Amino acid sequence: MTTSNTAIKADFVSTFADVSAAENAIVATMADYAVQSGRAAKVRDVLAIQLADWLALSANEGVIPSEAETRKEASRMAKLAADGDSKGEQRIMGAFSVANKAARLIVGGRGWVAGWHLEGQTGYCDHAAAHTKAGKLRDDMVPAVFHVQRDTFPNKNVGTENAPNIVPNNDTHFMPAAEADISAAYRVQLQNADLEGGYKIKVTKAPDTEGVINTPAQARKMMKALEIWLANGGIMAAEQSDGIKALDGATLKIAKDLADVIDKAIEQNAVTQATDKAADAA
């Protein structure tokens, strides 16, 4: 599913003077996170807020840079920030993935804002509440991304999944955004995902054909079957079959490709989990 370029919403206000100032702030945040990922618990939110400014300031006739353009520039900034530390660069880009979605929602989404909350609390504070009359940020204020859930899901289910009781979602409070909130709103608001009952994203199952996995349970079952097949010498038998059929090692090649994809997926998951644990500890 592709994401169309997003127009800047009318009430978005940038806090940086220009693109250069926003980029400098992003690189500084990235550099701090590259070497102190355990301490920078809210790096996702800080990066999201700074990226939102960068996106708005980099806009062309009101349209922000594409996903590909943004990732390319973020990768460049991450290299600068990590200063040759490949693991630090991976940590940065792991945090960037979610921060980019949140940034796009802040700039062009409905019910998404950058704000602050007091250390140890979750209540939303706008700019006026978070700063003194002289414009200085008050002590113990933490930058964070907030959202109003009804702007993504107009209804809510006060029953159960098996016996839903759907009612209008009238809650207008700004709540701190978890990764699940960001991902859901991104899909609904920026990728036009369909809703079911107005309270959840509609799940469209793929046809039940070979090679299609619709659920985590199916994935686990398939992976277990593959594990058993490999343990029983499946590749050796398949290689012999490939030789007879003149397939030139097709099974082994697919197995190697799969191993590479699994390694990368596990590594990316570890980076994302570390980022989320740090954010939850804030």
C-alpha positions, 0 to 999 in steps of 0.5 A: 500500500503506497502513501501519497504525498501529504499537504501541510495542514493549515494550523501547523506551525514550525518551531525552526527558522529554516531547514538547516536549523531543523536538520541540525537539531535532528542530527544532534538528536540522532547523535545522542541516540546513537551512543546513548540509546538506553537514556534517550527514552523519548527519542521517537517523539523528539525525532518525530517532532523535529522531522515534522518541522523538517518536512514542513520546511522542505515542502514544495508548494505545500506538499511535503517530501515523499517517503523515499526522499525523506528516508534518503535524507534521514539516512544521510543525517544518520550517517553524519550522526553515527560518525562511522558507528554502523550499529548506532546508525542502525539504531537511529534508522530503527527509531526513524521508521516510526518517527517518520510516520508520526511526523507525517501525521503531525504535519498533515494528519487529523488530531495529531499534534506535538506537545509536552507533558510533565515528567512522570505524567501523561497530560497534554500541555500546549506551548503556552502551558509548557513555557513561561511568559518569557518563553522558557520551557518549564522544568520537567517538561518532556516533548511528546506526540499526542493524538485524539483517537476519534479523528482516526476511529470515529466509533469505539467498541464497548463490548467484545470482539465476539459481541461488539457494542459500537458507540460513537467515540466522543472523547476529545482528549489528547493522549500520548501516542504509542507505536500502535496508535501511530501505525493505525492512524498512518494506515487510516489517514495517510494510506486510506485503509478501510474501517470495520465498524468505525472502530478498527481497521478492516482486515482483508484476507488474501486468497487461501492459496499456496505461499499466502500467510494471513495470520501470525498463527499461520506463520508460526505453523509454516515456520515450524513445518519448515524447521522440521523439513530442514531437520529431516534433510529437506534441502539435500533431498530437494537439491537432488530433485533439482539436479534431476529436473535441471533446476540448478540449485533453485531450492538452495538459493531460495533457502539462502535468500530466506535466511538473509531475510530472516536475519534482517527481520530479527535484527530490525525487530530487535532495534524496534523493540529496544526503541519501544522499551526505552520509550515505555521507560520514559 
